[in-house]
Amino acid sequence: MPDQPLSPRGAATYQRILDVATQEFAEHGIAGARVERIVAAARTNKAQLYAYFGNKEGLFDAIFFGSLERIVNVVPIDATDLADWAVRLYDEYLRRPDLIRLATWARLERRPAGHLVDDPDRLDDRKLGAIAEAQAAGLVRAGDPFDVMAMVIAMSMAWSPVSNVYAATAEEPPELHEQRRALLHESVRRAMAAGPDVSGQRPR
């Protein structure tokens, strides 16, 4: 948000810009997004957009980091039931496919390797801590907590907009989604259950 409090009219304009720009970036990426289309659809002007966000990159940052926070807040991790967490992530991708597309553009255009964001901007400390605690309690298989988290997220995205096999949509029959949820839940449950590590020893 801007440093100074916004009037109700200013706050409405700010939100319209965010809403329109989210779809613009999700569809066209950072380089392909056009400020002219955004301000026209948001019923504002470039001066107002730049006053709020600085430039197009700043606008993308506001939207992208907001999307990361949304995933954390709307789909909080339960490391004692990673299978359920994966299913809830699946449902969030159905509700907001644009959020996954934003992350994909950030990967393609900004960070082709390594972490998607700089360390100060990462929001996975609590998730990693929760997984480590579940591992210590013998509830989750041994392994680097980050790798465990990455694998569960990857499994949850099997039918997401970034799938190279099939991208699901919310408009598909409910029974099809239930079928996928059941498969995803059981697959994650089995994959992440505590058991022998790579050396053949059970975790202590």
C-alpha positions in Angstrom: 0.0 0.0 0.0 1.1 3.6 -0.4 2.9 5.3 2.5 0.1 7.7 3.1 -3.5 6.6 3.9 -5.8 6.6 0.9 -9.2 8.2 0.6 -12.0 5.8 0.0 -11.9 6.8 -3.7 -8.1 6.4 -3.8 -8.4 3.0 -2.1 -11.0 1.9 -4.7 -8.7 3.0 -7.5 -5.7 1.2 -6.0 -7.7 -2.0 -5.7 -9.0 -1.8 -9.3 -5.4 -1.4 -10.5 -4.3 -4.5 -8.5 -7.3 -6.5 -9.8 -6.8 -5.6 -13.4 -3.0 -5.9 -13.3 -3.2 -9.3 -11.7 -5.0 -10.6 -14.8 -2.8 -8.7 -17.2 0.4 -10.1 -15.7 -1.0 -13.6 -15.3 -1.9 -13.6 -19.0 1.0 -11.7 -20.6 3.9 -11.9 -18.1 6.1 -9.0 -16.9 7.5 -8.1 -20.3 4.3 -8.6 -22.2 2.0 -6.7 -19.8 1.0 -3.2 -20.9 0.4 -0.3 -18.6 -1.9 1.3 -21.2 -4.3 -1.7 -21.0 -4.1 -1.8 -17.2 -5.0 1.9 -16.7 -7.7 1.8 -19.3 -9.4 -1.2 -17.7 -8.9 0.2 -14.2 -10.4 3.5 -15.2 -7.4 5.5 -14.1 -4.2 7.0 -15.6 -0.5 6.3 -15.8 0.3 9.1 -13.3 -1.9 7.5 -10.7 -0.5 4.1 -11.2 3.1 5.3 -11.0 2.2 7.3 -7.9 1.1 4.2 -6.2 3.6 1.6 -7.5 6.5 3.5 -9.0 6.7 1.6 -12.3 5.5 -1.6 -13.9 8.0 -3.7 -12.0 6.9 -2.3 -8.7 3.3 -3.1 -9.6 4.2 -6.7 -10.4 6.1 -6.9 -7.1 3.1 -5.7 -5.1 0.9 -8.3 -6.8 3.3 -11.2 -6.8 4.3 -10.8 -3.1 0.6 -10.4 -2.2 -0.1 -13.7 -4.0 2.6 -15.4 -1.9 1.1 -14.1 1.3 -2.4 -15.2 0.2 -1.2 -18.8 -0.3 0.3 -18.8 3.2 -2.7 -17.2 4.8 -5.5 -19.0 2.9 -3.8 -22.4 2.9 -1.9 -22.6 6.1 0.3 -25.7 6.4 -0.5 -28.6 8.7 2.7 -30.6 8.8 1.0 -33.4 10.8 -1.3 -33.9 7.7 0.7 -32.9 4.6 -1.8 -34.9 2.4 -4.6 -32.6 3.5 -2.4 -29.6 2.9 -1.7 -30.7 -0.6 -5.5 -31.2 -1.3 -6.2 -27.7 0.0 -3.5 -26.3 -2.3 -5.1 -28.1 -5.2 -8.4 -26.4 -4.4 -6.7 -23.0 -4.1 -5.2 -23.4 -7.6 -8.7 -24.1 -8.9 -10.0 -20.9 -7.2 -7.1 -18.7 -8.2 -5.2 -20.1 -11.2 -3.8 -16.6 -11.8 -1.6 -16.9 -8.7 0.2 -19.9 -10.1 0.7 -18.1 -13.5 2.3 -15.1 -11.7 4.8 -17.4 -10.0 5.5 -19.0 -13.3 6.2 -15.7 -15.0 8.5 -14.7 -12.1 10.4 -17.9 -12.6 10.7 -17.5 -16.4 11.5 -13.8 -16.5 13.3 -13.2 -13.2 14.7 -16.3 -11.4 15.4 -19.3 -13.8 17.4 -21.0 -11.0 17.4 -21.2 -7.3 14.8 -19.8 -4.9 12.0 -17.8 -6.5 12.5 -14.8 -4.2 15.4 -13.3 -2.2 15.9 -14.8 1.3 14.4 -11.7 3.1 11.2 -12.2 1.1 10.7 -15.9 1.6 7.7 -16.9 3.6 8.5 -20.5 4.3 10.2 -20.3 7.7 7.1 -21.4 9.6 6.4 -24.2 7.1 9.9 -25.5 7.3 9.8 -25.3 11.1 6.5 -27.2 11.2 7.8 -29.9 9.0 10.9 -30.3 11.1 8.8 -30.6 14.2 6.6 -33.3 12.5 9.7 -35.2 11.5 11.1 -35.0 15.0 7.8 -36.5 16.3 8.1 -39.3 13.8 5.1 -38.2 11.7 6.9 -37.2 8.5 9.6 -39.0 6.6 13.2 -38.0 7.1 14.8 -35.5 4.7 15.6 -31.9 4.3 12.4 -30.0 5.3 12.7 -27.8 2.3 12.9 -30.7 0.0 9.9 -32.3 1.7 7.9 -29.1 1.3 9.0 -28.7 -2.4 7.9 -32.3 -3.2 4.4 -31.9 -1.6 3.9 -28.6 -3.4 5.0 -30.2 -6.7 2.5 -33.0 -6.2 -0.3 -30.6 -5.4 0.4 -28.8 -8.7 0.1 -31.9 -10.8 -3.1 -30.6 -12.5 -2.4 -26.9 -12.0 -2.0 -24.2 -14.7 1.7 -25.0 -14.9 1.2 -28.7 -15.6 2.8 -30.0 -18.8 0.3 -32.8 -18.9 -3.2 -31.4 -18.0 -4.4 -28.2 -16.5 -7.6 -28.6 -14.4 -10.3 -25.9 -14.1 -13.0 -25.2 -11.6 -15.7 -25.8 -14.3 -14.9 -29.5 -14.6 -17.3 -32.0 -13.0 -17.1 -32.2 -9.2 -16.7 -36.0 -9.3 -13.5 -35.5 -11.3 -12.0 -33.2 -8.7 -13.0 -35.6 -6.0 -11.2 -38.4 -7.8 -8.0 -36.3 -8.1 -8.2 -35.1 -4.5 -8.4 -38.8 -3.3 -5.5 -39.8 -5.5 -3.4 -36.8 -4.4 -4.2 -37.3 -0.7 -3.3 -41.0 -0.8 -0.1 -40.4 -2.8 1.2 -37.6 -0.5 0.2 -39.6 2.6 2.2 -42.6 1.4 5.2 -40.6 0.1 5.5 -38.5 3.2 4.8 -41.2 5.8 7.7 -41.8 8.3 9.6 -44.9 7.3 13.0 -46.2 6.5 15.4 -43.6 5.2 17.7 -44.1 2.2 20.1 -46.2 4.4 17.3 -48.5 5.3 17.1 -47.4 8.9 13.9 -46.2 10.4 14.0 -42.6 11.8 14.5 -42.3 15.6 
